[in-house]
Structure formats: C-alpha cells, structure tokens
Amino acid sequence: MAFSVLLYLELNQIRMMMEIRNKIDYTYSIVGFFTLLTLLEHGYSHKTPNNDGKRLSKDRPEIFFDTRMIPERVVKNIYIYKSTKNLFAFLKETADSRLSITVTPCASDINWRVIFKRLHSNSQFESAGTPVSQSLALQNFSGDASNTYQEKEGRKGLYIVELEAITSETYARVYVTTTPDIDSIFPLPPADNHLNITMKAAKDVSVTWKPSLSSTNKIKYCVSFSRKRQFYTNCGVLAHFHGDAKPTLPPHTGFGFKEEKKKRLLRKSAKPIRSAPKGHIFYDCVGSKLSYTFKKGKPGRKYFINVFAINSTSNMSISYAGVQVKLKRNKKKRFVVKENKVQTLVIKRRKIPKLYFSLSRNVKALNLFLQACGDVMKIRVTKSKQKTKVIRSSITFFRKLVLKDLEAGNYQIRVSRDKKNHGLQQSLTLLLQDSSSHIDVPRLPHNAKITVLSNSTLCNQVTISWNATEKTQRYCVYKSKIPKIIPEIRANRKVQPQCIAVASRKKLAKLFCKVANKQKVFTETIDKLTPGTSYMVSVYVGLREREMFAYQSVFVTTKSYC
C-alpha cells in the first residue's frame, strides 16, 4: 500500500508540474520519478516476470490507473484527452536487451514521444538542477497509424511515453515488451500489402489481398468501406463505426487525495466521439478469406477501402495499404418522345432522365402538350449538338407549347423541379404533335379542379362537379380508397396541384364515363361508399376510348354518422 501511495504522489507531482512547464524547466517536472526509482531499487520493487506483468494488469487494473506505470507484455487501452499531456512510464531494469514500445491510436490522430532518463549504477538520480540534456528525447511520432519505437540494445532506465490527442478525445493502445514476442503478437504483413480491385460496377466492388505471413489459423481479416476517409487502425474503424464509450474507473482506485476529485471530474466531462451516420461506414469480418465483394455502394460515389489482419489470440492487428475507388455511374436512361403518342414520365426522387425527340424533316410548328402532376416543373427544349435554345417555360399543371421553325435533327427536353420536393414522386405527361396533323387532341378547361359539394356528402355517397369544354369529349371518373392521413400530408406539403397521371390510372377503380357536347358543368353522385372513409376522386378526359389528360384529383371523406 505504501508503495502505491508513493507512486501516486510522485506521478501526480509530475502531472502538475507539466502544466507549468513553460515556467519551470522540463527536468524539474520528472524529478519525482527519480526519487521514486531510488525507492524502487531499495526494496519497494522487484523484477516482475512477464507472467506477473499480465497478472498485475488483469487482476489489479487500479494499480496502473493510480501509478501510470506500464506493465510489460500487456496491451493497455488508454483514454487520451484532447490538448492534454498524458504521461505514462515504463521502468527497464536491465541493459543490453531489446525494447519495443508500440502505440496504436484509434479515434483521433495523436502526437506522442518517448523520453529516456538514465538510471545510474549508484542508484542515485540527478538532482533537480541537472541540465536538461540528461533527459533524452528519443523520438517523436504523429498521425493516426500504429507506430513502434524500438531499441535493439535498450538501456537501463526510465522510458516516459507522452501522448496528446489532436482532433478529438480517443483511446490508444500501448504495448511494451523487452522480448522478441512482438513478432508473434502482431500479424506479419505480406511482402506485398497492397489491395487489388478485381471488379468495379455501379453498386459493387470486389477486392483481394495477399495473406499474412503469420500462422493462418490465428489470423482473421476484416474489411471497411468508408465514404469519408482512410482508416489506418482497426480500432479506429470500430471507434467511428460504433462510437466510443466514456472511460470508466476500475474498482478500488485512489487514496482519497484532493487531486483524485479533479481526475474523476475530468472523466465525467469526457467527450468521446459518436458513431458515424448510418451508411457512411461499412465493416465486415470474413475469417480467413482473402477477398470480399461490397454490394451496397451507390453509383458514382467514392469509397475508401481498408483491410486489417487481426491476431485472434492477442487481438492485435495490422493494416494493409488502403485504396480508394469511385464506383461507376449509372447510365442515364434515354426517354424518347414519339409523335402522336401520349407518354408519361414518372420521376422518382432526384433521378430525372433526359428526354429526346428526333425530326427527319423541317417542321414549321410542333405542339407539345405537357401535364405536370405533383409540382411545378421547368422545361427547356434545345437542339442537341448546337445546344441552341428553342423554348423555355414553366408548367404549373397543364400547358401547350408551340415549337416553331424546327430543322431536321435531334432535340433534347430538359426537365427540372423545385429542390424542396426532390423526395416526392412526380409525373409528367407529354404529347408531341405536328400542328398540321389531323389527329384530334382533347382539351382541359382553364379551371381543371374537381369540386366536392359538402352539403351533399353523406355516409355512403358524395357529390362532385367539374367544368367541361364545348368540345365533344369523354370524361371518366375513378376513385381510390386511401388512409385519412394522406390528405393531411398533402395539405401540409402544399404541393399543388396534385393529380394521378394517365399511365397510373389502372391502380384506381373506374366508376363510369360520360360523353358530353357543349355541356359547361358536370355534377355527378358517387354512391356505395364506406362511412368515415377517405377517397381520392380523379377525372380523365379523352376522345372515344382514349383517355389522355387528368383533372386535379380531390380528396373527400364520407361522414361517419348520418
């Protein structure tokens, strides 16, 4: 107990002095260590075999937490605070043996360095007035990759490891050994550690790699695909994939000193990183396989690919050289607009295919009938090669455009819409016709709304009316049962006018058709409805058996009680 208290006091003194290192020489900040080590050599310490080092870490983690002395041949998972110096130490009690200190950062880039303080043969350390040169800075490291400091013939003395997180708070794994076992703890990389892309498509990509030189029955492989960045450590991928947990205190820590309260408060205020948004990182382990096919990619998107070989016994890993790949873009479908044919273009989300039409002759005028269901659409017609503008217009609901003096050749129709409604499914109905054609086309009135007569709405029937034209035309009425919430959603979105394209009317229930000549207004009753139920009513106009254009659909709800 006395030994642990001394360790705590001396390390606490060093941490406090490191905070004012700009005012006091760096040598003073580690004098406590050397006083402590004098005690260690006079009976407060003994050489701990490797197995004892493992037992010390696993059975008594509070000793590491209180003293910050790194045990040998044990992986310590250390939480590092941002912009704070984190000091840990390893005491090497024998000379002329190798030394390896491996630090593996996880969630963040880190700066870390190794400082050596010589242990004198007379068991005495330098006084506080000893020149700074007696504290030897051995090597600096920076980045988010695993790095190892090595000495083939390590000196006897104190090795201080100083760590500092850069971009965020993070965990880091520290492993120290004085034996050659580091070659068996970490998988051995192959001579060629590059990844090979064997297949690339719009959504799929296949990658292969060479096996680790370590024993195959101990090695498993894990693969990550990231949209944002490369990962150079396996724990780094997992930290961003799952998010980090707050650091916890081992039981029975501390000695009741005031400084421990600050340390506990610091842990409570820890800010570990959160998991990446869903779909930003894909992570999978494939056992001993040496290939993987990723099938969840998005066309045209860039992905960073990393592979890790993991020793299943020690859980230590190495990273292969990462690669980035950009998936192929889907070829945009060509929508060919044909003359004298009613066609409907369904627009899902952001994908709007390009529309084309061809003329084999010069035309004085072409009529382009357009009906937009769902939102206002912008139309631009250009000649393909020269990109000469023919016409530009906005379509609120229904419009007839006249394209004049067209030469033979290919033309393109570009369709765009409001970015706010990219998530809505919309449709555009088109009819292209030579103005000299004798094929008749139905007309829509200026006001193409369907009106519900609320006074005539009952439990099992509703009455609707709509404007007609003087042209002899055929009007067909359709209905569709819908959830009550749909009209409310449509009203909140304020996406008007709403209609169901002619091509989609087969999903609706056809009620009846009426043919009229010079009739100004239709008033019709729809019966055999269900009480308290919402319906969408649509009217389509056409000539003879051919329905072409739609009125604005209307939502109606029958009464629940009559």
Residue pairs with C-beta under 8 A, 6 or more apart in sequence:
2 44
3 39
3 44
3 45
4 63
4 66
4 67
4 255
5 255
6 36
6 39
6 44
7 36
7 66
7 67
7 69
8 66
8 67
8 254
8 255
8 257
9 32
10 32
10 33
10 35
10 36
11 32
11 33
11 67
11 68
11 87
11 89
12 257
12 259
13 32
14 29
14 30
14 32
14 33
14 87
15 85
15 87
16 259
17 24
17 28
17 29
17 32
18 29
18 85
18 87
19 85
21 29
25 132
26 132
26 135
27 126
27 128
27 130
27 131
27 132
27 134
27 135
28 128
30 115
30 117
30 135
30 160
31 125
31 127
31 128
33 89
33 117
33 125
33 158
33 160
34 117
34 125
34 126
34 158
35 125
37 91
37 119
37 125
37 158
38 123
38 124
38 125
39 45
40 91
41 123
42 123
45 91
47 93
47 94
48 56
48 71
48 72
50 72
50 73
50 179
53 71
53 72
53 73
53 74
54 71
54 73
54 74
56 63
56 64
56 71
56 74
57 64
57 71
57 74
57 76
58 74
61 250
62 250
62 251
62 252
62 253
63 69
64 70
64 71
64 76
65 249
65 250
65 253
66 253
66 254
66 255
68 87
68 88
68 89
69 88
69 89
69 90
69 91
70 76
70 88
70 89
70 90
70 161
70 174
70 176
71 176
72 90
72 176
72 177
72 178
73 175
73 176
73 177
73 179
73 181
74 175
75 173
75 174
75 175
75 314
75 315
75 316
76 173
76 174
76 175
77 171
77 172
77 173
78 86
78 88
78 163
78 171
78 172
78 173
78 174
79 169
79 170
79 171
79 247
79 267
79 270
79 272
80 86
80 108
80 110
80 163
80 164
80 165
80 169
80 170
80 171
80 172
81 165
81 169
81 266
81 270
82 108
82 165
82 166
82 167
82 168
82 169
82 271
83 164
83 165
84 164
84 165
85 162
85 163
85 164
86 162
86 163
86 164
87 160
87 161
87 162
88 160
88 161
88 163
88 174
89 158
89 159
89 160
89 161
90 101
90 158
90 159
90 161
90 176
91 157
91 158
91 159
92 99
92 154
92 155
92 156
92 157
92 158
92 159
92 178
93 156
94 156
94 178
95 153
95 154
95 155
95 156
96 153
96 154
97 153
97 154
97 178
97 179
98 150
98 151
98 152
98 153
98 154
98 178
98 179
98 180
99 149
99 150
99 151
99 154
99 159
99 176
99 177
99 178
100 148
100 149
100 150
100 175
100 176
100 177
100 178
100 182
101 114
101 148
101 149
101 150
101 159
101 161
101 174
101 175
101 176
102 146
102 147
102 148
102 149
102 173
102 174
102 175
102 176
102 182
102 186
103 110
103 112
103 141
103 146
103 147
103 148
103 161
103 163
103 172
103 173
103 174
104 146
104 172
104 173
104 174
104 175
104 233
104 235
105 143
105 144
105 145
105 146
105 170
105 172
105 233
105 236
106 170
106 171
106 172
106 173
106 233
106 235
106 236
106 238
106 239
106 244
107 168
107 169
107 170
107 171
107 236
107 239
107 240
107 244
107 272
107 273
108 144
108 165
108 166
108 167
108 168
108 169
108 170
108 273
109 142
109 143
109 144
109 165
109 166
109 167
110 142
110 143
110 144
110 163
110 164
110 165
110 166
110 170
110 172
111 140
111 141
111 142
111 163
111 164
111 166
112 140
112 141
112 142
112 147
112 161
112 162
112 163
112 164
112 172
113 137
113 138
113 139
113 140
113 141
113 161
113 162
114 137
114 138
114 139
114 149
114 159
114 160
114 161
115 135
115 136
115 137
115 138
115 159
115 160
115 162
116 135
116 136
116 138
116 155
116 157
116 158
116 159
116 160
117 125
117 134
117 135
117 136
117 157
117 158
117 160
118 134
118 136
118 155
118 156
118 157
119 125
119 156
119 157
119 158
126 134
138 149
138 159
139 149
141 147
141 149
142 166
143 232
144 231
144 232
144 233
144 236
145 232
145 233
145 319
146 232
146 233
146 318
146 319
148 182
154 178
159 176
161 174
163 172
168 271
168 273
169 244
169 270
169 271
169 272
169 273
170 239
170 244
170 272
170 273
171 235
171 239
171 244
173 235
173 316
175 182
175 185
175 316
177 185
184 214
184 314
185 311
185 314
185 316
186 311
186 314
186 316
186 317
186 318
187 212
187 214
187 218
187 219
187 309
187 310
187 311
187 316
187 317
187 318
188 212
188 213
188 214
188 318
189 212
189 213
189 309
189 318
189 320
190 209
190 210
190 211
190 212
190 213
191 210
191 213
192 210
193 209
193 210
193 320
193 321
194 209
194 320
194 321
194 323
195 207
195 208
195 209
195 305
195 307
195 320
195 321
195 322
195 323
196 207
196 208
196 209
197 205
197 206
197 207
197 323
197 325
198 206
198 207
198 208
198 291
199 205
199 206
199 293
200 206
200 325
200 327
200 328
201 327
201 328
202 297
202 299
202 300
202 327
202 328
202 329
202 330
203 295
203 296
203 297
203 298
203 299
203 327
204 293
204 294
204 295
204 297
204 327
205 293
205 294
205 297
205 303
205 305
205 325
205 327
206 291
206 292
206 293
206 294
207 223
207 291
207 292
207 293
207 294
207 305
207 307
207 323
208 290
208 291
209 221
209 290
209 291
209 307
209 320
210 290
211 219
211 290
212 219
212 309
212 318
214 309
214 311
216 288
218 311
218 312
218 313
219 288
219 309
219 310
219 311
219 312
220 285
220 286
220 287
220 288
220 309
220 310
220 312
221 285
221 286
221 287
221 288
221 289
221 290
221 307
221 308
221 309
221 310
222 234
222 237
222 283
222 284
222 285
222 286
222 307
222 308
222 310
222 317
223 283
223 284
223 285
223 286
223 292
223 294
223 305
223 306
223 307
223 308
224 231
224 237
224 241
224 281
224 282
224 283
224 305
224 306
224 307
224 308
225 281
225 282
225 283
225 294
225 297
225 303
225 304
225 305
226 237
226 240
226 280
226 281
226 282
226 303
226 304
226 306
227 279
227 280
227 281
227 301
227 302
227 303
227 304
228 276
228 280
228 304
229 304
230 304
230 306
230 322
230 324
231 237
231 240
231 304
231 306
231 319
231 322
232 306
232 319
232 322
233 308
233 317
233 319
234 308
234 310
234 317
234 319
235 317
237 281
237 283
237 306
237 308
238 283
239 273
240 273
240 275
240 276
240 281
241 275
241 276
241 281
241 283
242 275
243 272
243 273
243 274
243 275
244 272
244 273
245 272
246 267
246 268
246 270
246 272
247 267
247 270
247 272
248 267
249 264
249 267
253 260
254 260
282 294
282 296
284 292
285 310
286 292
292 307
294 303
294 305
297 303
297 327
298 327
299 327
299 328
299 329
299 330
300 326
300 327
300 328
300 329
300 330
301 326
301 327
302 324
302 325
302 326
302 327
303 324
303 325
303 326
303 327
304 322
304 323
304 324
305 322
305 323
305 324
305 325
306 319
306 320
306 322
307 319
307 320
308 317
308 318
308 319
308 320
309 317
309 318
309 320
310 316
310 317
311 317
332 353
332 354
333 353
334 353
334 354
334 356
335 343
335 345
335 353
335 354
335 355
335 356
336 355
336 356
336 357
336 358
337 343
337 355
337 356
337 357
337 413
337 430
337 432
338 357
338 432
339 357
339 432
339 433
339 434
340 431
340 432
340 433
340 437
340 439
341 431
341 432
342 429
342 430
342 431
342 502
342 546
342 548
343 429
343 430
343 431
343 503
344 427
344 428
344 429
344 430
344 501
344 502
344 503
344 504
345 353
345 355
345 415
345 427
345 428
345 429
345 430
346 425
346 426
346 427
346 501
346 503
346 504
347 374
347 415
347 417
347 425
347 426
347 427
347 428
348 425
349 422
349 423
349 425
350 422
352 415
352 416
352 417
354 412
354 413
354 414
355 412
355 413
355 414
355 415
355 430
356 384
356 410
356 411
356 412
356 413
357 410
357 411
357 413
357 432
358 409
358 410
358 411
359 406
359 407
359 408
359 409
359 411
360 408
361 408
362 406
362 407
362 408
363 403
363 405
363 406
363 434
364 404
364 405
364 435
364 436
365 402
365 403
365 404
365 405
365 434
365 435
365 436
366 402
366 403
366 406
366 432
366 433
366 434
366 435
367 400
367 401
367 402
367 403
367 431
367 432
367 433
367 434
367 435
367 441
368 381
368 400
368 401
368 402
368 403
368 430
368 431
368 432
369 398
369 399
369 400
369 429
369 430
369 431
369 432
369 433
369 441
369 549
370 377
370 379
370 395
370 398
370 399
370 400
370 401
370 428
370 429
370 430
371 395
371 397
371 398
371 428
371 429
371 499
371 501
371 549
371 550
372 395
372 396
372 397
372 398
372 426
372 427
372 428
373 426
373 427
373 428
373 429
373 497
373 498
373 499
373 500
373 501
373 550
374 421
374 424
374 425
374 426
374 427
374 495
374 498
374 499
375 417
375 418
375 421
375 424
375 426
375 495
376 394
376 395
376 396
376 417
376 418
377 394
377 395
377 415
377 416
377 417
377 426
377 428
378 392
378 393
378 394
378 395
378 415
378 416
378 417
379 391
379 392
379 393
379 394
379 395
379 401
379 413
379 414
379 415
380 389
380 391
380 392
380 413
380 414
380 416
381 389
381 390
381 391
381 392
381 401
381 403
381 411
381 412
381 413
381 414
382 388
382 389
382 390
382 411
382 412
382 414
383 390
383 407
383 409
383 410
383 411
383 412
384 409
384 410
384 411
384 412
385 409
385 410
390 403
390 406
390 411
391 401
391 403
393 399
393 401
395 428
396 497
397 448
397 497
397 499
397 552
398 444
398 448
398 549
402 435
413 430
415 428
417 426
421 493
421 495
424 493
424 495
427 501
427 503
427 504
428 501
429 501
429 502
429 503
429 548
429 549
429 550
431 441
431 548
433 439
433 441
440 543
441 543
441 548
442 471
442 473
442 541
442 542
442 543
442 548
442 549
443 469
443 471
443 473
443 541
444 469
444 541
444 549
444 551
445 467
445 468
445 469
446 467
447 467
448 466
448 467
448 497
448 551
448 552
449 466
449 467
449 497
449 551
449 552
449 554
450 464
450 465
450 466
450 537
450 538
450 539
450 551
450 552
450 553
450 554
451 464
451 465
451 466
451 554
452 462
452 463
452 464
452 537
452 554
452 556
453 462
453 463
453 464
453 465
453 523
456 462
456 463
456 525
457 463
457 556
457 558
457 559
458 558
458 559
458 562
459 529
459 531
459 532
459 558
459 559
459 560
459 561
459 562
460 527
460 528
460 529
460 530
460 531
460 558
461 525
461 526
461 527
461 528
461 529
461 558
462 525
462 526
462 529
462 535
462 537
462 556
462 558
463 523
463 524
463 525
463 526
464 477
464 523
464 524
464 526
464 537
464 554
464 556
465 521
465 522
465 523
465 524
466 475
466 521
466 522
466 539
466 551
467 520
467 521
467 522
468 475
468 516
468 519
468 520
468 521
468 522
470 517
470 518
471 517
472 515
472 516
472 517
472 518
473 515
473 516
473 541
473 542
473 543
474 513
474 514
474 515
474 541
474 542
474 543
474 544
474 545
474 547
475 513
475 514
475 515
475 516
475 522
475 539
475 540
475 541
476 510
476 512
476 513
476 514
476 539
476 540
476 541
476 542
476 547
477 510
477 511
477 512
477 513
477 514
477 524
477 526
477 537
477 538
477 539
478 500
478 505
478 508
478 509
478 510
478 511
478 537
478 538
478 539
478 540
479 508
479 509
479 511
479 526
479 535
479 536
479 537
479 538
480 507
480 508
480 509
480 535
480 536
480 538
481 530
481 533
481 534
481 535
482 534
482 535
482 536
482 555
483 534
484 534
484 557
486 534
486 536
486 555
487 534
487 555
487 557
490 498
490 555
496 552
497 552
498 552
498 553
499 538
499 550
499 551
499 552
499 553
500 507
500 508
500 536
500 538
500 550
500 553
501 550
502 540
502 547
502 548
502 549
502 550
505 538
505 540
505 547
505 550
508 536
508 538
511 526
512 524
514 522
514 524
516 522
526 537
529 535
529 558
530 558
531 558
531 559
531 560
531 561
531 562
532 557
532 558
532 559
532 560
533 557
533 558
534 555
534 556
534 557
535 555
535 556
535 557
535 558
536 553
536 554
536 555
536 556
537 553
537 554
537 555
537 556
538 550
538 551
538 553
539 550
539 551
540 547
540 548
540 549
540 550
540 551
541 547
541 548
541 549
541 550
541 551
542 548
542 549
